[in-house]
C-alpha cells in the first residue's frame, strides 16, 4: 500500500515504527475508557485494543532558533527512548462499510486518566474507523495530588487500574509523545515492525489527526514540532481548542488565578495540510488574543452558546467514568449548567473536514463570536436576551428560551466548563412567542438557515426539529 507520509508530502525515510501485539484480553475484561459494548453493537461496530512498543524520538529546537507565537518552529530529532503504550481501534463490523477514513484521536488526560471515545453519530453512519491513541505519561502514572484550579480527585494510571492488562506499559515522558502518536499512525496505515494488523486488512485512504481541549493543544504542538518531519496526516481536526500549542519544556500555558486559560500560540498553518478548529463559546475568551484568519489551509468555527463539553459527549463520558470507577468531576455536576447540545455542528464539521481532505473543498466560513477586551464573563458581546452575538448559531440560540453562557463564575476550572443557563421569565417568553406556532416558525427557519450555511447536516435536521417541538411544548402558550 502507499504509505500515508508519501501522500502528504514525503515522510522521513528512517521514521521509527513499533511492534504491535494484541488484541488485548483479560484483566477486567474491557479497555479502560472504552465505549459500552452495547453502544457499539447497535451501530454495527467492534472495538479491539492493541499494544504497541518500540523506540520513540523526542524533538529539540534547532540551534539558533526560538519558540515563536506562530508555532512555526524549527526542530531536530533528539535522543530516542523505549516506550510501550496502547491504542483502541473501533471499526465497522462489516468491512464493506469502511469509508476509507481513519480518525486518530489523541486521548485526553486533563482529568488525570486516559479518556476518549467515539460519540459522533456521523462517524458511525458514514463508516469511519476511530482509533484512540494513548500517548501521554499521565495516562500511565495517574494523578495523586490536586492541581491548582482543578478539583481533581486522586486517580490511578492504567497499570494500577488493571495490572493484568496494562502492567507492561511504560512511558519515557511527554517529550516523546509526538513520535509515539506518529508511530500509532504508521501502524494503522500498514507500517509496523511486526505483529498483527490492527486494521484487519482495512486500508485507509486518509488519516485525520483529531483531539479536543488539552489534546487539541497537543496536536497544535505536533503541528509546530513534528508534522514538518513526518508528513503523515492528511488533516487536523481540533475541537474546543484553547489557543495553546503544547510542547513539553519549551512552550507555555498561561493560567490565571481560578484556572482561566489564556491563549498564547497560534496554530501553524503553513505546511499545506488542512487544519479545522471547531470551538464553543467557552474557549472564545482564551483564543481571542491569538485568533487567526481563515486561509486556504485553516478554518475556524465558534458555536455561540455552546460549552466545552457540549452536554451529549459529557453525559456519555460520565457513563464510561462511572463504569470504570473514576470519581465524577465537577463539570459533570454543576448546578444550572448550560443545556445547549451542539453535537450536530460537530457532525457537520466532521463531514466538512472529510470533504476537505478527500476533495479539496474547504469548509464554509462563519462569523466569529463578538468579543471585547475584558474579564472572562464580561468579554462576550451579548444581545438583548443575554446571548452571545455572532458565531455559528444553532436554532436554540436563534429562538432562545434562556440565556446560555459558555462559562460561569465557579472557581473550579472543570465546573466552569459547564457554563450557565438563565431561563427567561414567563412574561419574557409570552412576549417573544405569543403562540406555539410563532416559536416553531422562528426555530425551524433558523434550522433551515443552518443547513443552507453548512453548519447542520440534512440527516440531522429531523432530530433538531423534534427538539424544537419539545421546547415549544414546554412554553407557556395559551394556543
DAGI-V377675 format. One record per pair of residues at least 12 apart in sequence whose ideal C-beta (glycine too) atoms are under 7 Angstrom apart, sorted by the first residue. I is the first residue (numbers start at 1). J is the second residue. Records with the same first field share a line. If there is no record, write none. Layout:
I->J, J
//
This chain:
1->190, 203
3->189, 191
4->185, 189, 207, 232
5->230, 231, 232
7->234
8->231, 232, 233, 234, 273
9->231, 272
10->231
11->230, 231, 232
12->229, 230
15->186, 230
16->54, 55, 56, 57, 179, 183
17->54, 183, 186, 191, 192, 193
18->52, 53, 54, 183, 187, 192, 193
19->52, 53, 54, 192, 193, 194, 195
20->50, 52, 187, 192, 195, 196, 198
21->50, 51, 195
22->48, 49, 50, 51, 196
23->48, 49, 50
24->49, 50, 51, 165
26->164, 165
27->162, 164, 165
28->162, 165
31->47, 49, 88
32->114, 158, 161, 162, 324
33->114, 115, 116, 117, 320, 324
34->47, 88, 117
35->47, 90, 117, 118
40->90
43->124
44->92, 93, 94, 97
45->90, 91, 92, 93, 124
46->91, 93
47->88, 90
48->89
49->86, 88
50->86, 87, 89, 198
51->84, 86
52->85, 87, 183, 184, 187
53->83, 84
54->83, 183, 193
55->80, 81, 82
56->80, 81, 83, 172, 176, 179, 180, 183
57->77, 78, 80, 179
58->78, 79, 175, 176
59->75, 77, 78, 178, 225, 226
60->75, 76, 78
61->73, 74, 75, 250
62->74, 75, 76
67->250, 251
69->264, 265, 266
70->266, 268
71->220, 223, 224, 245, 265, 266, 267, 268
72->224, 268, 270
73->224, 225
75->225
81->172, 176
82->170, 172
83->170, 171, 172, 176, 180
84->168, 169, 170
85->134, 135, 169, 171, 180
86->134, 166, 169
87->131, 132, 133, 134, 184, 198
88->131, 132
89->129, 131, 198
90->118, 129, 130
91->129, 200, 202
92->127
95->201, 202
97->127
98->127, 129, 202
99->126, 127, 128
100->204, 205, 206
101->128, 204, 206, 208, 354
102->129, 131, 188, 204, 207
103->123, 128, 130, 131, 208, 210
104->131, 133, 184, 185, 207, 208, 209, 210
105->130, 131, 132, 133, 210, 211
106->133, 135, 181, 211, 215, 218, 219
107->132, 133, 134, 139, 215
108->212, 213, 214, 215
109->136, 138, 139, 214
110->213, 214
111->152, 329
112->138, 142, 143, 152, 155
113->142, 155, 326
114->134, 139, 158
115->317
116->132
117->316, 320
118->130
119->312, 313, 316
120->343, 346, 347, 350
121->347
122->347, 350, 351
123->350
129->202
131->184, 188
133->181, 184
135->177, 180, 181
136->174, 177
137->171, 173, 174
139->157, 158
140->157, 158, 159, 169, 171
141->157
142->155, 156, 157, 160
143->155
149->255, 258, 259, 413
150->259, 412, 413, 414
151->330, 412, 414
153->327
155->326
174->248
175->248, 249
177->218
178->222, 225, 226
179->226
181->222
182->226, 230, 232
185->207, 232, 233
186->232
188->204
189->204, 207
206->234, 357, 358
207->233, 234
208->233, 234, 235, 237, 353, 357
209->233, 236
210->237
211->238
212->239, 240
213->240, 308
216->238, 239, 240, 241
217->241, 242, 244, 245, 246
218->246
219->236, 238
220->238, 241, 244, 245, 265, 267
221->245, 246, 247, 251
223->236, 267, 268
224->245, 247, 268
225->247
227->271, 273
228->271
233->273
234->357
235->273, 274, 353, 356, 357
236->273, 275
237->276, 353
238->277
239->278, 346
240->279, 280, 282, 283, 308
241->277, 279, 283, 287
242->261, 263, 283, 286, 287
243->263, 264, 265, 286, 287, 290
244->263, 264, 265
245->265
251->265
252->264
258->411
259->412, 413, 416
260->376
261->286
262->286, 289
263->286, 287, 289, 290
264->290
265->290
266->290, 292
267->292, 298
269->295, 297, 298
272->297
273->297
274->297, 356, 357
275->297, 298
276->299, 349, 353, 356, 363
277->300
278->301, 346, 349
279->301, 302, 303
280->303, 306, 307, 308, 310, 342, 406
281->302, 303, 304, 305, 306, 307, 369, 380, 388, 391, 406
282->307, 308, 406, 407, 417, 419
283->308
284->302, 369, 371, 380, 406
285->371, 376, 379
288->371
294->365
299->362, 363
301->349, 366, 392
302->368, 369, 391, 392
303->342, 345, 391, 392, 394
304->369, 387, 388, 390, 391, 392, 393, 397
305->340, 387, 388, 397, 404
306->340, 342, 406
307->338, 340, 406, 417, 418, 419
308->417
309->331, 417, 418
310->341, 342, 343
311->339, 340, 341
312->341, 343
313->343
314->331, 332
318->332
329->414
330->412, 414, 415
331->414, 415, 417, 418
334->410, 415, 418
336->420, 421
337->418, 419, 421
338->404, 405, 418, 419, 420, 421
339->421
340->396, 404
342->394
344->394, 456, 460, 464
345->392, 394, 455
347->457, 460
348->454, 455, 456, 457
349->363
351->457
352->454
363->454
364->453, 454
366->391, 392, 455
367->390, 391
368->390, 391
369->388, 390, 391
370->389, 390
376->407
377->407, 409
385->400, 403
386->403, 422
387->400, 403, 404
392->455
393->446
394->450
395->443, 446, 447, 450, 464, 468
398->442, 446
399->439, 442, 443, 446
401->424, 429, 471, 475
402->421, 422, 423, 424
403->422
404->419, 421
405->419, 420
406->419
407->419
408->420
426->476
429->475, 476
430->476
433->475
435->477, 479
436->472, 475, 477, 479
439->472, 475
440->468, 469, 472
443->468
444->465, 468
447->461, 464, 465
//
